[in-house]
């Protein structure tokens, strides 16, 4: 199931798609900040959070 933003990101017009991608990035940044805040509220340390993020980044590398 695609959201309106992901549908727009697939748009034929490149400027519309670029705008949608920018909005998706902003939304993902907000979501990430919320998750970090939740992790901190659960007592997780910055090192644990950073290590998990770093591990995920390494998994993306070719």
Buried (B, 14 or more C-beta within 10 A) or exposed (E): EEEEBEEBBEEEEEEEBEBBBEBBEEEEEEEEEEEBEEBEEEEEEEEEBEEEEEEEEEEEEE
